[in-house]
Amino acid sequence: MEFTSEELAFKLGAELIGDAQLKLYGIAPIEDAGSGELAFLANKKYFKYLESTKASAVIVPPEITEADVTLIVHPDPYLAFAQAVCLFHPRDDSYPAGIHDSAVIGDGCEIDGSAHIGAGVVIANNVRIGSDSRIMPNCYIGKGSRIGNNSLIHPLVTIREGTQIGNNVILHSGTTIGTDGFGYALHDGKHFKIPQIGIVVIEDEVEIGANCTIDRAALGETRIGRGTKIDNLVQIGHNVKTGENCILISQVGVSGSTQLGDGVILAGQVGLIGHLKIGDNVIVAAQSGVKDDLEASKKYLGSPAREMMRQKRIEAITGKLPEYLKRLQKLEKKLKD
């Protein structure tokens, strides 16, 4: 794709400072971009590259108004960057509507004529797939499942029976939705499996990364709220419910029956025990362990997780413990003398 800087600024709703007829052919990081490429600045630690970049144009925040390159000024440069990537690399619509000859389709299925069903896909009985959805090769969709409109299921995804997936959902390769929840009753020294007869509901606009597992509910439903984005290698236990627009980053583990409010952010390798309630807009820092309910709109850190500033003070003191121990030993010696 090719745009003039003026066309691009118009499409992004941005202000243009510089050459309006500059031709742009692609987008690249500011430190690597070359002639004809667009770069962006969102993080202040990269502002230093503005003087040395070889990019022809740069998306910048409003505080930058002068440079040796053409500027596309936007109040949210990161959002403008995301929109620019979509313009330069539009969605691949080369997947034809229809069902591949090698796909296996069960009885009683309702598949919209505009949907794409790829090679080797297996769809069990009574599945419904909406308009413009794309099921890529070698996926499995269990009986009675529902997939909405314009959803993209990448290769090798497993969707177990009864799962409900909304509109504009993206599932990446290797992910399994609706695996059995981890439930056992101990009897006479043996673990008796508790049948997991609930379902998983994935609401609209959700994206789930590669190799994630989302367990079906023991009873009722596991639910992923609208607009939530889940990174690779995340485990969601049975009967978990997330609010809308949550962010769960790689290797997060959420134990069964925990509830996340809207806008919760769990950074990498955060672990939550079961049956917790996490308030709206909570942020939990990487590698934290959460064992208690968390109050809304606060930041937490550590294992066990505490309010971030309190935990930072504790860690600062902990680092000085050897010094404090020596001082204490000296004081004890003086008192003894």
Secondary structure, DSSP 8 states (H G I E B T S, - for coil): --EEHHHHHHHHT-EEES-TT-EE-EE--TTT--TTEEEE--SGGGGGGGTT---SEEEE-TT----SSEEEE-S-HHHHHHHHHHHHS-----S-SEE-TT-EE-TT-EE-TT-EE-TT-EE-TT-EE-TT-EE-TT-EE-TT-EE-TT-EE-TT-EE-TT-EE-SS-EE-TT-EEEE----EEEETTEEEE-----EEEE-TT-EE-TT-EEE--SSSEEEE-TT-EE-SS-EE-TT-B--TT-EE-TT-EE-TT-EE-TT-EE-TT-EE-SS-EE-TT-EE-TT-EE-S-B-TT-EEETTTTEEHHHHHHHHHHHHTHHHHHHHHHHHHHHHH-
